[in-house]
Amino acid sequence: MHRQARTLSAAAYALLELALTAGAFGAAILVRRHLSLPLVEPEFLEEPLGPLFLLTLAIWLPLVWRWGLSRTGRTESAFGSLWKVACIVGIGSILLFAAVFAIRALAVSRSFLAIFSALDLAALGGARLVASWVRHYARKRGQDRIFVVVAGTGSMARRHAAELASRPEWGVEVVGFLAERPEVRLDRVEGGMVLGSIEDLARVLGERVVDEVHFAVSRRTLERLDAPLALCDEQGVEVRIVLNQLHRLNSQLYLDRVGGVPVLTLASSPQDPVSLLLKRAMDVAVSLVSLLVAAPLFILPAAVLIRLNSPGPVVFRQKRVGRNGRLFTLYKLRTMKADAEGMKEALSARNEMDGPAFKMKNDPRVTGVGRVLRKLSIDELPQLWNVLRGDMSLVGPRPPLPTEVAKYERWQRRRLSMRPGITCIWQVSGRNEVSFRQWMEMDLEYIDNWSLGLDLKILLKTIPSVFTARGAS
């Protein structure tokens, strides 16, 4: 029942934010029709706003479900909540712009889409701020509080209780502690009263208001928690288990079921299916539109220049290592002489990058045209086809060569746990100006902190990095 109520609550919040988005869409129509703006075109009334409205709701639905008000959480700051709004509107707008560009039947003016995005950002952001203020006001009046019993009296339990008490904005109040063994006779520990032992949990739940029980106990005690966990489940009291022994791992924790049996999963790469689906949708939309734009403007003219400048194929194909060791063919515009791979061994002593990667600022294999293409990153544009195929993503660790992976240290192989990308933290942080170790650490930082918002931030930072050619060679 408790989980069902949460699902219904999440659905209600999602519908609320979809209603606000619908209101922003309607307000954008009014702005376009009735205000004296130079952006208003007379043919606006003939634009297919009905299909566009349905498409907008379809795009926004998974976004508000993933980052909606129900996901803000009691421990999240107002800034974090507003950043989620920026992710909803930013990613939604990218997908909507891409759809309008690709589907001729949705020929809606860009000015209307810009007005709608701005109004939706204001509407959803305003709702988050109001919700945050209401929550803060309620907690100041002693409402919307969570009463927690901490099972355990050791150092781990006391540290956990102290962390909860140090964050009054979370609205969590520690009711007391439960000793791990009944023979422990304590009236009080640092942080609160000892209400009994874990065996007294039924009595404590009957006598006090308890919303959650946090088990911060030893491994030995974890093995005999069947009865307390069943009791909490029976009475609808939420349980949290503090896994102190796992806090040093980089992996994220997920609870799953295999054949009905609960399984704790330790994953070194993101596993949220909704976020990954949205990441893939953004990859497909952006790469498709970018290819349609880049092919006539950049790729075809560059191909002609490559053909005139030096003999050999226009497109360079190379085997690269993808997610968890999968091999795929990477495509680039050729920027080197046709026999560049054969010349590499002779130049190995002039490698300017430490580690297994090979980089040279003045590589003699690079052609005159190739040097310009590299500076402007135009040679990377065919990799949009890799993104469209699913070999790569727009954002992710750069795909290495098999010979480079063979020389990786053990900890560096974790960068292969996520689909490789065209750009990442390394690309917007100086590229060849950083050491190989720093490069690997940046990729692991990206994996450990991945979110769609981080992808959006890196994409926005990539644009000035390309124009300034920082670290390119």
C-alpha positions in Angstrom: 0.0 0.0 0.0 2.8 2.4 0.9 4.5 1.9 -2.5 1.2 2.1 -4.3 0.5 5.5 -2.6 4.0 6.7 -3.7 3.3 5.7 -7.3 0.0 7.5 -7.2 1.6 10.6 -5.7 4.3 10.6 -8.3 1.7 10.3 -11.1 -0.2 13.3 -9.5 2.9 15.4 -9.5 3.7 14.4 -13.1 0.2 15.4 -14.2 0.5 18.7 -12.3 3.8 19.6 -14.1 2.3 18.5 -17.4 -0.6 20.8 -16.8 1.8 23.7 -16.1 3.6 22.8 -19.4 0.2 22.8 -21.2 -0.5 26.2 -19.6 2.9 27.5 -20.8 2.0 26.3 -24.3 -1.3 28.1 -24.3 0.3 31.3 -22.9 2.9 31.1 -25.7 0.1 31.0 -28.3 -1.5 34.1 -26.6 1.8 35.9 -26.6 2.4 35.2 -30.3 -1.2 36.2 -31.3 -1.9 39.3 -29.3 1.4 41.1 -28.4 3.0 43.4 -30.9 6.2 41.5 -31.4 8.4 41.7 -34.5 8.6 37.9 -34.2 4.9 37.4 -35.0 4.2 36.2 -38.6 0.7 36.4 -40.1 0.8 32.7 -41.1 1.0 31.7 -37.4 -2.7 30.8 -37.2 -2.1 28.2 -39.9 0.7 26.4 -38.0 -0.1 22.8 -36.8 -0.3 23.7 -33.1 -2.5 20.7 -32.2 -0.1 18.0 -33.3 2.8 20.0 -31.8 1.0 20.2 -28.5 0.5 16.4 -28.3 4.1 15.9 -29.3 5.2 18.3 -26.6 3.3 16.4 -23.9 4.7 13.1 -25.2 8.3 14.4 -24.9 7.7 16.1 -21.5 6.0 13.1 -19.9 9.1 10.9 -19.3 11.1 14.0 -18.4 8.7 15.2 -15.6 8.4 11.5 -14.4 12.2 11.4 -14.1 12.8 14.8 -12.6 9.3 15.8 -11.4 8.4 17.3 -8.1 8.0 13.8 -6.6 11.7 13.2 -7.2 13.0 16.4 -5.5 13.4 14.6 -2.2 13.6 15.9 1.3 17.4 16.2 1.2 17.6 18.2 -2.0 18.3 22.0 -2.1 16.2 24.5 -3.9 19.1 25.0 -6.4 19.2 21.2 -7.1 15.4 21.3 -7.7 15.7 24.3 -10.1 18.6 22.5 -12.0 16.2 19.6 -12.6 13.7 22.1 -14.1 16.5 23.3 -16.4 17.1 19.7 -17.4 13.4 19.1 -18.2 13.0 22.2 -20.3 16.5 22.1 -21.9 16.4 18.5 -23.0 12.7 18.7 -23.9 13.4 21.8 -26.0 16.3 20.1 -27.8 14.1 17.1 -28.7 11.2 19.3 -29.7 13.4 21.6 -31.9 14.9 18.4 -33.5 11.4 17.0 -34.2 10.2 20.3 -35.7 13.3 20.4 -37.9 13.0 16.8 -39.1 9.3 16.6 -39.6 8.0 18.8 -42.4 4.4 18.5 -41.2 5.4 20.3 -38.0 6.6 23.5 -39.6 6.2 25.8 -36.6 8.2 29.0 -36.3 11.3 28.9 -34.0 10.2 32.0 -32.2 7.1 30.3 -30.9 9.2 27.4 -29.6 11.6 29.8 -27.9 8.7 31.7 -26.2 7.2 28.4 -25.0 10.5 27.2 -23.6 11.0 30.4 -21.7 7.4 30.4 -20.3 7.7 26.7 -19.3 11.0 27.3 -17.6 9.3 30.1 -15.6 6.2 28.0 -14.8 8.0 24.8 -13.6 10.7 26.8 -11.8 8.0 28.9 -10.0 6.2 25.7 -9.0 9.4 24.3 -7.5 10.1 27.5 -5.6 6.6 27.6 -4.1 6.8 23.9 -3.2 10.2 24.5 -1.5 8.8 27.5 0.4 5.7 25.5 1.6 8.0 22.7 2.7 10.3 25.1 4.6 7.3 26.9 6.3 5.7 23.6 7.3 8.9 22.3 8.9 9.4 25.5 10.8 5.9 24.9 12.3 6.8 21.3 13.2 4.9 19.8 10.3 6.1 17.5 7.4 8.6 15.9 9.8 10.0 12.4 9.6 10.5 10.6 12.9 13.3 8.0 12.7 14.5 5.3 15.0 18.1 4.3 14.5 18.8 0.6 15.2 22.3 0.3 16.5 24.3 2.2 19.2 27.8 1.8 17.7 30.0 4.5 16.1 28.3 4.0 12.7 24.9 4.5 14.2 25.9 7.6 16.1 27.6 9.1 13.0 24.5 8.4 11.0 22.2 10.1 13.6 24.5 13.0 13.9 24.4 13.5 10.1 20.6 13.5 10.2 20.5 16.0 13.1 23.0 18.3 11.4 20.6 18.9 8.5 17.5 20.6 9.9 16.3 21.5 6.4 15.7 17.8 5.9 13.0 17.8 8.6 14.2 14.5 10.1 14.0 14.0 13.9 15.8 11.0 15.6 13.4 9.5 18.1 16.0 7.3 19.7 18.2 4.3 19.3 17.8 0.5 19.6 20.7 -1.6 20.9 21.8 -4.5 18.7 21.7 -7.0 21.6 19.2 -7.2 24.5 22.0 -7.6 27.1 23.3 -4.2 26.3 22.2 -1.9 29.1 22.3 1.7 28.0 20.0 4.6 28.8 21.5 7.1 26.4 24.2 7.5 23.8 25.5 10.6 22.1 22.6 11.8 20.0 19.6 10.5 21.9 17.8 8.0 24.2 18.2 4.2 23.9 14.7 2.9 23.7 15.6 -0.7 24.1 17.0 -3.4 21.9 16.1 -4.4 18.3 13.9 -7.2 19.9 11.8 -4.4 21.4 11.0 -2.9 18.0 7.4 -4.0 18.1 6.9 -2.2 21.4 8.6 1.0 20.2 6.5 1.1 17.1 3.3 0.7 19.2 4.3 3.4 21.7 5.8 6.1 19.5 5.3 7.9 16.1 7.9 6.2 13.8 8.0 6.9 10.1 11.3 5.1 9.3 13.7 2.7 11.0 17.4 3.1 10.0 19.5 -0.1 10.6 23.1 1.0 11.2 24.3 -2.3 12.6 27.2 -4.8 12.3 27.5 -7.4 9.6 26.7 -10.1 12.1 23.5 -8.4 13.1 22.4 -7.9 9.5 22.2 -11.7 9.2 19.4 -11.9 11.8 17.1 -9.0 10.7 14.4 -11.2 9.1 11.9 -10.6 11.9 12.5 -6.8 12.3 12.3 -6.3 8.6 9.1 -8.3 8.3 7.6 -6.3 11.2 8.3 -3.0 9.5 6.9 -4.3 6.2 3.8 -5.5 8.0 3.2 -2.2 9.7 4.1 0.0 6.7 7.2 1.6 8.3 9.9 2.5 5.8 13.3 0.8 6.4 16.7 2.1 5.4 19.9 0.0 5.9 23.2 1.8 6.3 25.8 -0.1 4.4 28.9 1.5 5.8 31.2 -1.3 4.4 30.2 -0.3 0.8 30.7 3.5 1.1 34.2 3.4 -0.4 33.1 1.7 -3.6 32.6 3.8 -6.8 29.7 1.7 -7.9 26.1 2.8 -7.4 23.6 0.6 -5.5 20.4 -0.7 -7.0 17.8 -3.0 -5.5 16.4 -5.4 -8.1 14.5 -8.7 -8.1 15.6 -11.9 -9.9 12.9 -14.6 -9.9 11.2 -12.7 -7.0 14.3 -12.7 -4.9 15.6 -9.2 -3.9 19.1 -8.7 -5.3 21.5 -5.8 -4.4 23.3 -4.7 -7.5 26.6 -2.8 -7.5 26.9 -1.0 -10.9 29.9 1.1 -12.0 27.8 2.8 -14.7 24.4 4.4 -14.7 21.4 2.0 -14.7 18.4 4.2 -14.6 16.4 3.0 -17.6 14.3 6.2 -18.0 17.4 8.5 -18.0 19.3 6.2 -20.4 16.3 6.1 -22.7 16.2 9.9 -22.7 19.9 10.0 -23.3 19.5 7.7 -26.3 16.6 9.8 -27.6 18.7 13.0 -27.4 21.5 11.2 -29.2 19.3 10.1 -32.1 17.5 13.5 -32.4 20.6 15.7 -32.2 22.8 13.4 -34.4 20.1 13.1 -37.1 19.5 16.9 -37.3 23.2 17.6 -37.1 24.0 15.2 -39.9 21.3 16.8 -42.1 22.8 20.3 -41.4 26.5 19.3 -41.5 26.5 17.1 -44.6 25.9 20.0 -47.2 27.6 22.7 -45.1 30.8 21.0 -43.9 31.2 17.3 -44.7 30.8 17.5 -48.5 33.0 20.6 -49.0 35.6 19.0 -46.7 35.5 15.8 -48.7 36.2 17.7 -51.9 39.2 19.5 -50.2 40.6 16.2 -48.8 40.4 14.6 -52.3 42.2 17.5 -53.9 44.8 17.8 -51.2 46.1 14.3 -51.0 45.5 10.8 -52.6 43.5 8.3 -50.6 40.0 7.7 -49.2 38.0 10.6 -47.9 36.6 8.7 -44.9 39.1 7.1 -42.4 37.8 3.9 -40.7 39.4 2.5 -37.6 38.5 -0.2 -35.1 37.8 1.2 -31.6 36.8 -0.3 -28.3 33.3 0.5 -27.1 31.2 -0.4 -24.0 32.7 -3.3 -22.0 35.2 -4.1 -24.8 32.8 -4.3 -27.8 34.7 -3.5 -31.0 33.2 -1.2 -33.6 34.3 0.8 -36.7 34.8 4.6 -36.0 34.4 7.0 -38.9 36.3 10.2 -39.4 37.2 12.5 -42.3 40.8 11.6 -43.2 43.2 14.3 -42.0 46.5 12.3 -42.5 48.4 10.8 -45.3 47.0 7.5 -46.6 49.9 5.5 -45.1 49.7 7.3 -41.7 49.2 4.0 -39.7 52.3 2.5 -41.2 54.3 5.6 -40.2 53.1 5.6 -36.6 55.7 3.2 -35.2 58.6 5.2 -36.6 57.2 8.3 -34.8 56.6 6.5 -31.5 59.7 8.1 -29.9 58.2 11.6 -30.5 55.0 10.8 -28.6 54.1 13.9 -26.4 51.4 12.2 -24.4 52.3 10.0 -21.4 50.6 6.6 -21.2 49.5 4.4 -24.1 47.9 7.2 -26.1 49.8 8.7 -29.0 49.6 12.5 -29.6 51.9 15.0 -31.4 51.3 18.7 -31.8 53.2 18.9 -35.1 52.5 15.4 -36.5 54.2 15.2 -39.9 51.5 12.7 -41.1 48.7 15.4 -40.9 48.0 17.1 -44.2 47.5 20.8 -44.7 43.7 20.5 -45.1 43.7 18.0 -42.3 45.2 20.5 -39.9 42.4 22.9 -40.5 39.8 20.2 -40.2 41.2 19.1 -36.8 41.4 22.7 -35.5 37.7 23.1 -36.2 36.8 19.5 -35.2 35.1 19.1 -38.6 36.9 15.7 -39.0 34.8 14.4 -36.1 31.5 15.0 -37.8 31.1 11.5 -39.4 31.0 10.1 -35.9 27.5 11.4 -35.7 26.8 8.4 -37.8 28.3 6.2 -35.1 26.0 8.0 -32.6 23.0 7.3 -34.8 23.9 3.6 -35.1 24.3 3.3 -31.4 28.0 2.6 -31.3 28.6 5.9 -29.6 26.8 8.7 -27.7 27.1 12.4 -28.0 28.7 12.6 -24.6 30.9 9.9 -23.1 34.6 8.8 -22.7 36.4 8.9 -26.1 36.7 5.4 -27.6 40.3 4.1 -27.4 42.2 1.8 -29.7 42.6 -1.9 -28.8 46.3 -1.4 -28.5 45.8 1.3 -25.9 43.3 -0.8 -23.9 45.9 -3.6 -23.8 48.2 -1.2 -21.9 45.6 0.1 -19.4 46.1 -0.2 -15.7 43.4 -2.2 -14.0 41.5 0.8 -12.6 41.6 2.5 -16.0 39.4 -0.2 -17.6 36.4 1.1 -15.7 36.1 3.9 -18.3 34.9 1.2 -20.7 31.8 0.6 -18.6 29.8 3.3 -20.4 29.1 3.9 -24.1 31.9 6.1 -25.6 31.1 9.5 -26.9 32.2 12.3 -29.2 32.9 14.8 -26.3 33.4 14.5 -22.6 35.0 16.4 -19.7 38.4 15.9 -21.3 37.4 17.7 -24.5 36.3 20.8 -22.6 39.2 20.8 -20.2 42.2 21.2 -22.5 42.3 17.9 -24.4 46.1 17.4 -25.2 47.1 19.8 -22.5 46.3 17.3 -19.7 48.2 14.2 -18.8 46.9 10.7 -19.6 46.2 10.0 -16.0 44.2 13.2 -15.6 42.3 12.2 -18.8 41.4 8.8 -17.3 40.4 10.4 -14.0 38.1 12.9 -15.8 36.4 10.1 -17.6 35.8 8.2 -14.4 34.5 11.5 -12.8 32.0 11.7 -15.6 30.8 8.1 -15.1 30.5 8.5 -11.3 28.5 11.8 -11.6 26.6 11.1 -14.8 23.2 12.7 -15.4 21.4 14.1 -18.4 22.0 17.6 -16.9 25.8 16.9 -16.9 25.5 15.8 -20.6 23.7 19.1 -21.4 26.4 21.1 -19.6 29.2 19.4 -21.4 27.5 19.8 -24.8 27.1 23.6 -24.1 30.8 23.8 -23.1 31.9 21.9 -26.2 30.8 24.7 -28.5 33.3 27.4 -27.3 36.0 24.7 -27.0 35.6 23.9 -30.7 35.6 27.5 -31.8 38.7 28.4 -29.7 40.4 25.0 -30.7 41.6 24.7 -27.2 44.0 21.7 -26.9 43.3 20.6 -30.5 46.2 19.5 -32.7 
